[in-house]
Amino acid sequence: ILIGAAVMAAGLFALAVPTKPVFLLGLALVIVGDGLFKPNISSMVGQLYGKDDPRRDRGFTLFYMGINAGAFIAPLLTGWMAAYFTDTALEQNYKLVFLAAGVGMVLSFAWFWFGRRSLGGVGRPAADKTGPGRTVGVIAGSLLAVPVIYGLLSQIGPIGLQWMLGLLFIGISVLLLAEAARHDKVQVHRVIAMLIIFAFNVLFWMFYFQLGTSFNFLAENLVDRRMFGGWTFPVGWFQSVSPLAILALAPPLTLVWGWLAKRNKEPSIPRKFGLGLIFNGLGFAVLMFALSKLLGPAGLIPFWPLAACYVLQTTGELCLSPIGLSMVTKLAPPRLVGAAMGGWFLSLAVGGNLSGLLASSISGSTGMTAASALGGFTFGFWLLAGAGAFLLLVSPLINRLMHGVK
């Protein structure tokens, strides 16, 4: 985690240099650092709870809420800094934003460094796996990964990237199954259940990540963003709607899961994922309704359908994403929880890349129109709703593969 934070900080500082080679280097550093940071800190959250502790899912929901507190503030703060902090050119202002992000990561590094003692040994390696050699190995591996990622960023296109991500996903799947086979049939079944959930996770994020692509084009071109007093709601601020909804919805949803658990009625992991897919689909249903029934004379839809879509998608995210993080810590082979968590985030990457390809098809070569948006969002609704219903239907079969894990 500490090495990842340091590498990410270096990457953020590099992003402040406005030349393409250094910018790509910065992206490569951020990617490698994030790969070290995210899976391992998520695994540590799982270690805070006992093997069969029913609070684990709720703990990950609160963890997810904390992540999104930063995700809510960051777009507002950085957008404000870029536009208003100085009178220099926009390029110069974004230099300042990346530098500020780097400073924030350094502060995070310091906070974690000095706060480790309060964790009571959580996250420490086993006694037979300590020593400087392992740390040197992680650093060396990171240094080797940076030029590889740099080369991929500068040479590979979205289709090639999809093939590469797919091969990586297959590789991690084989690794997890091989490790599970060293244990027993129960562990193999649990890994199979986890990989099935990963596949549905790809589908969820393929459409959820439209909020950073096609939804931005929708907000820019087809949404009436005029507010009171002639003020226009900035497109970039839509990126704070989902984190704000998470902050608002995570506590009550945590209470709901707890209330249901006490009555032995809490939905299983596959059912929660099915609900997540359906809520995501309902967000697209709202946009379908707006584009077909609420399009005004100026060719714009009201503000509220897009905001409602974000809230519905966020509800689905809370049913799925923190539960998925918790699931990995329950189902993965004990020695490879970190690698399995990497597989979880890899499924997000596959979905994210597919999301970009989908957004390109929705926008088309001439830009997004109401007709192209309606067609793409209709496709999203039916696919998500169908996948969610199917997952609810087959959830008993997946539960059997999980052998009592809830």
SELO-555247 format. One record per residue (C-alpha): y, z, x; residue number from 1. Coordinates in pm, whole numbers, plus 50000, padded with zeros to 5 digits. Last residue first. Example, Ala and Ser with C-alpha at 12.3 -4.5 7.8 and 13.67 -1.06 7.14 Angstrom:
2
- 49894|50714|51367|2 $
- 49550|50780|51230|1 $
END
This chain:
406
- 48461|50270|47689|406 $
- 48173|50234|47936|405 $
- 47846|50296|47752|404 $
- 47635|50020|47902|403 $
- 47909|49756|47958|402 $
- 47670|49471|47879|401 $
- 47612|49624|47537|400 $
- 47987|49632|47477|399 $
- 48001|49259|47554|398 $
- 47751|49191|47275|397 $
- 47940|49416|47033|396 $
- 48265|49232|47125|395 $
- 48128|48895|47011|394 $
- 48323|48878|46684|393 $
- 48641|49040|46816|392 $
- 48632|48793|47105|391 $
- 48594|48500|46865|390 $
- 48890|48619|46656|389 $
- 49105|48649|46967|388 $
- 48999|48307|47096|387 $
- 49078|48145|46761|386 $
- 49415|48317|46731|385 $
- 49503|48224|47088|384 $
- 49397|47859|47053|383 $
- 49558|47819|46711|382 $
- 49888|47975|46813|381 $
- 49918|47796|47146|380 $
- 49855|47452|46996|379 $
- 50124|47522|46736|378 $
- 50356|47626|47022|377 $
- 50304|47296|47201|376 $
- 50358|47081|46893|375 $
- 50660|47278|46774|374 $
- 50818|47261|47120|373 $
- 50765|46884|47140|372 $
- 50917|46833|46794|371 $
- 51216|47062|46854|370 $
- 51285|46876|47178|369 $
- 51228|46982|47537|368 $
- 51333|46750|47818|367 $
- 51293|46377|47882|366 $
- 50985|46395|48107|365 $
- 50803|46633|47877|364 $
- 50912|46986|47787|363 $
- 50581|47081|47626|362 $
- 50376|46906|47896|361 $
- 50572|47077|48172|360 $
- 50533|47414|48000|359 $
- 50155|47362|47987|358 $
- 50138|47287|48360|357 $
- 50347|47595|48432|356 $
- 50126|47811|48212|355 $
- 49817|47679|48388|354 $
- 49966|47818|48709|353 $
- 50032|48153|48544|352 $
- 49685|48171|48391|351 $
- 49524|48113|48730|350 $
- 49758|48372|48883|349 $
- 49678|48624|48610|348 $
- 49306|48570|48677|347 $
- 49384|48633|49044|346 $
- 49539|48967|48942|345 $
- 49207|49072|48790|344 $
- 49014|48936|49087|343 $
- 49233|49144|49319|342 $
- 49142|49445|49108|341 $
- 48780|49351|49170|340 $
- 48848|49342|49544|339 $
- 49007|49688|49527|338 $
- 48719|49827|49318|337 $
- 48472|49684|49570|336 $
- 48280|49986|49700|335 $
- 48248|50144|49354|334 $
- 48111|49826|49190|333 $
- 48363|49729|48921|332 $
- 48323|49845|48560|331 $
- 48539|50156|48528|330 $
- 48822|50079|48774|329 $
- 48836|49723|48638|328 $
- 48862|49849|48281|327 $
- 49170|50060|48359|326 $
- 49357|49755|48485|325 $
- 49238|49563|48181|324 $
- 49357|49835|47944|323 $
- 49699|49820|48110|322 $
- 49705|49442|48041|321 $
- 49541|49404|47702|320 $
- 49672|49602|47407|319 $
- 50007|49646|47584|318 $
- 50030|49270|47640|317 $
- 49959|49205|47273|316 $
- 50248|49428|47173|315 $
- 50457|49244|47432|314 $
- 50369|48911|47272|313 $
- 50483|49046|46936|312 $
- 50811|49172|47085|311 $
- 50880|48844|47268|310 $
- 50810|48645|46953|309 $
- 51049|48866|46756|308 $
- 51326|48791|47010|307 $
- 51253|48418|46978|306 $
- 51256|48440|46599|305 $
- 51579|48651|46597|304 $
- 51824|48414|46765|303 $
- 51834|48156|46488|302 $
- 51702|47800|46536|301 $
- 51920|47516|46663|300 $
- 51934|47143|46579|299 $
- 52303|47158|46490|298 $
- 52220|47119|46122|297 $
- 51990|47422|46141|296 $
- 51617|47449|46218|295 $
- 51479|47737|46011|294 $
- 51166|47591|45848|293 $
- 50961|47394|46106|292 $
- 51103|47532|46430|291 $
- 51135|47885|46292|290 $
- 50786|47893|46140|289 $
- 50625|47763|46459|288 $
- 50827|48018|46658|287 $
- 50691|48300|46442|286 $
- 50337|48163|46480|285 $
- 50382|48161|46859|284 $
- 50441|48535|46851|283 $
- 50139|48571|46622|282 $
- 49927|48411|46895|281 $
- 50020|48682|47144|280 $
- 49931|48941|46878|279 $
- 49594|48769|46834|278 $
- 49520|48761|47208|277 $
- 49603|49130|47245|276 $
- 49389|49221|46943|275 $
- 49093|49045|47105|274 $
- 49162|49231|47430|273 $
- 49161|49560|47241|272 $
- 48833|49457|47080|271 $
- 48680|49381|47421|270 $
- 48787|49726|47553|269 $
- 48650|49915|47253|268 $
- 48876|50016|46968|267 $
- 48942|50392|46930|266 $
- 48759|50526|46624|265 $
- 48593|50840|46763|264 $
- 48835|51055|46563|263 $
- 48988|51205|46877|262 $
- 48993|50853|47025|261 $
- 49194|50721|46730|260 $
- 49469|50977|46785|259 $
- 49469|50908|47160|258 $
- 49492|50531|47111|257 $
- 49776|50584|46861|256 $
- 49958|50822|47096|255 $
- 49943|50564|47376|254 $
- 50073|50304|47130|253 $
- 50364|50533|47046|252 $
- 50451|50577|47417|251 $
- 50405|50208|47514|250 $
- 50617|50059|47232|249 $
- 50976|50132|47337|248 $
- 50933|50090|47713|247 $
- 50717|49784|47651|246 $
- 50979|49637|47417|245 $
- 51243|49683|47687|244 $
- 51013|49511|47939|243 $
- 50968|49222|47694|242 $
- 51339|49181|47613|241 $
- 51453|49192|47976|240 $
- 51361|48830|48050|239 $
- 51573|48730|47748|238 $
- 51867|48834|47961|237 $
- 51838|48518|48167|236 $
- 51942|48303|47870|235 $
- 52274|48486|47842|234 $
- 52372|48596|47486|233 $
- 52693|48413|47397|232 $
- 53002|48616|47299|231 $
- 53218|48465|47024|230 $
- 53317|48810|46897|229 $
- 52968|48886|46772|228 $
- 52680|48676|46901|227 $
- 52618|48309|46973|226 $
- 52268|48247|47108|225 $
- 52173|47971|46863|224 $
- 51836|47868|47006|223 $
- 51725|47508|47078|222 $
- 51857|47413|47421|221 $
- 51885|47715|47649|220 $
- 51657|47949|47455|219 $
- 51389|47681|47422|218 $
- 51418|47590|47789|217 $
- 51376|47959|47874|216 $
- 51082|47981|47634|215 $
- 50923|47686|47817|214 $
- 50916|47870|48151|213 $
- 50945|48247|48196|212 $
- 50842|48340|47843|211 $
- 50574|48071|47864|210 $
- 50396|48329|48079|209 $
- 50228|48467|47767|208 $
- 50054|48137|47701|207 $
- 49857|48099|48023|206 $
- 49857|48478|48044|205 $
- 49627|48519|47744|204 $
- 49396|48234|47842|203 $
- 49341|48371|48192|202 $
- 49267|48715|48040|201 $
- 48994|48560|47827|200 $
- 48819|48452|48148|199 $
- 48874|48796|48306|198 $
- 48705|48957|48004|197 $
- 48394|48750|48075|196 $
- 48416|48856|48441|195 $
- 48422|49224|48341|194 $
- 48119|49185|48116|193 $
- 47929|49013|48400|192 $
- 48029|49297|48634|191 $
- 47896|49551|48385|190 $
- 47568|49364|48347|189 $
- 47519|49358|48724|188 $
- 47592|49732|48741|187 $
- 47328|49801|48475|186 $
- 47075|49579|48653|185 $
- 47087|49794|48965|184 $
- 47281|49862|49286|183 $
- 47261|49587|49549|182 $
- 47288|49333|49266|181 $
- 47636|49468|49193|180 $
- 47748|49372|49545|179 $
- 47619|49018|49495|178 $
- 47783|48998|49152|177 $
- 48117|49111|49294|176 $
- 48104|48861|49582|175 $
- 48000|48576|49351|174 $
- 48291|48651|49118|173 $
- 48532|48675|49412|172 $
- 48424|48330|49531|171 $
- 48444|48177|49183|170 $
- 48800|48309|49147|169 $
- 48891|48173|49489|168 $
- 48752|47833|49390|167 $
- 48957|47835|49070|166 $
- 49270|47937|49257|165 $
- 49222|47645|49499|164 $
- 49161|47398|49218|163 $
- 49470|47521|49034|162 $
- 49675|47496|49351|161 $
- 49569|47135|49394|160 $
- 49690|47062|49043|159 $
- 50018|47250|49099|158 $
- 50093|47075|49429|157 $
- 49993|47179|49783|156 $
- 50197|47112|50095|155 $
- 50481|47362|50148|154 $
- 50338|47650|49951|153 $
- 49989|47595|50093|152 $
- 50118|47590|50449|151 $
- 50313|47911|50398|150 $
- 50010|48078|50241|149 $
- 49802|47992|50550|148 $
- 50088|48096|50781|147 $
- 50105|48439|50608|146 $
- 49730|48503|50586|145 $
- 49682|48544|50963|144 $
- 49952|48811|50983|143 $
- 49802|48990|50685|142 $
- 49456|48986|50841|141 $
- 49596|49130|51162|140 $
- 49775|49408|50973|139 $
- 49461|49492|50775|138 $
- 49249|49493|51091|137 $
- 49498|49713|51276|136 $
- 49477|49962|50990|135 $
- 49098|49955|51003|134 $
- 49095|50010|51379|133 $
- 49341|50298|51361|132 $
- 49084|50534|51217|131 $
- 48929|50620|50884|130 $
- 48618|50478|50724|129 $
- 48367|50758|50789|128 $
- 48593|51017|50625|127 $
- 48630|50806|50311|126 $
- 48963|50635|50269|125 $
- 49262|50816|50115|124 $
- 49383|50689|49780|123 $
- 49391|51028|49609|122 $
- 49405|51302|49874|121 $
- 49603|51548|49665|120 $
- 49864|51298|49550|119 $
- 50154|51531|49635|118 $
- 50102|51469|50005|117 $
- 50175|51099|49960|116 $
- 50535|51161|49854|115 $
- 50699|51111|50194|114 $
- 50546|50769|50252|113 $
- 50571|50668|49886|112 $
- 50945|50734|49869|111 $
- 51004|50574|50209|110 $
- 50826|50254|50109|109 $
- 51013|50250|49777|108 $
- 51342|50282|49967|107 $
- 51241|49987|50184|106 $
- 51155|49793|49867|105 $
- 51499|49864|49722|104 $
- 51664|49748|50046|103 $
- 51472|49422|50016|102 $
- 51582|49382|49655|101 $
- 51944|49436|49762|100 $
- 51906|49169|50030|99 $
- 51763|48932|49772|98 $
- 52058|48996|49540|97 $
- 52315|48960|49818|96 $
- 52176|48622|49916|95 $
- 52198|48541|49545|94 $
- 52571|48599|49563|93 $
- 52608|48367|49862|92 $
- 52440|48084|49675|91 $
- 52668|48147|49375|90 $
- 52975|48099|49593|89 $
- 53190|48399|49683|88 $
- 53400|48609|49447|87 $
- 53172|48909|49474|86 $
- 52977|49137|49243|85 $
- 53020|48928|48929|84 $
- 52759|48656|48888|83 $
- 52482|48741|49133|82 $
- 52526|49116|49088|81 $
- 52515|49089|48708|80 $
- 52201|48878|48719|79 $
- 52049|49120|48967|78 $
- 52121|49421|48748|77 $
- 52013|49272|48416|76 $
- 51704|49104|48561|75 $
- 51606|49425|48748|74 $
- 51659|49685|48473|73 $
- 51381|49575|48239|72 $
- 51127|49500|48513|71 $
- 51201|49839|48668|70 $
- 51120|50020|48345|69 $
- 50836|49773|48317|68 $
- 50643|49925|48603|67 $
- 50684|50272|48451|66 $
- 50546|50151|48117|65 $
- 50246|50005|48295|64 $
- 50174|50346|48446|63 $
- 50206|50493|48096|62 $
- 49951|50241|47968|61 $
- 49731|50310|48271|60 $
- 49726|50678|48180|59 $
- 49639|50594|47820|58 $
- 49338|50391|47934|57 $
- 49229|50675|48168|56 $
- 49265|50957|47916|55 $
- 48901|50931|47805|54 $
- 48786|51074|48143|53 $
- 48436|50941|48206|52 $
- 48458|50885|48584|51 $
- 48735|51136|48644|50 $
- 49099|51036|48646|49 $
- 49356|51007|48927|48 $
- 49128|50754|49098|47 $
- 49220|50492|48835|46 $
- 49585|50523|48933|45 $
- 49481|50463|49293|44 $
- 49313|50136|49196|43 $
- 49644|50016|49050|42 $
- 49816|50104|49378|41 $
- 49551|49907|49562|40 $
- 49561|49593|49350|39 $
- 49942|49572|49355|38 $
- 50032|49644|49718|37 $
- 49808|49434|49941|36 $
- 49837|49117|49735|35 $
- 50206|49187|49685|34 $
- 50255|49194|50059|33 $
- 50075|48862|50101|32 $
- 50277|48698|49822|31 $
- 50608|48847|49941|30 $
- 50540|48729|50297|29 $
- 50457|48376|50179|28 $
- 50771|48367|49963|27 $
- 50982|48473|50260|26 $
- 50823|48206|50478|25 $
- 50902|47952|50207|24 $
- 51267|48064|50214|23 $
- 51269|48051|50593|22 $
- 51148|47689|50589|21 $
- 51379|47591|50298|20 $
- 51703|47731|50438|19 $
- 51922|47973|50245|18 $
- 51829|48299|50426|17 $
- 51818|48573|50159|16 $
- 51452|48497|50100|15 $
- 51381|48636|50449|14 $
- 51505|48982|50342|13 $
- 51269|48969|50045|12 $
- 50979|48870|50270|11 $
- 51040|49154|50513|10 $
- 51045|49399|50221|9 $
- 50721|49249|50091|8 $
- 50553|49299|50430|7 $
- 50665|49663|50444|6 $
- 50548|49732|50088|5 $
- 50211|49571|50160|4 $
- 50167|49778|50476|3 $
- 50244|50092|50276|2 $
- 50000|50000|50000|1 $
END
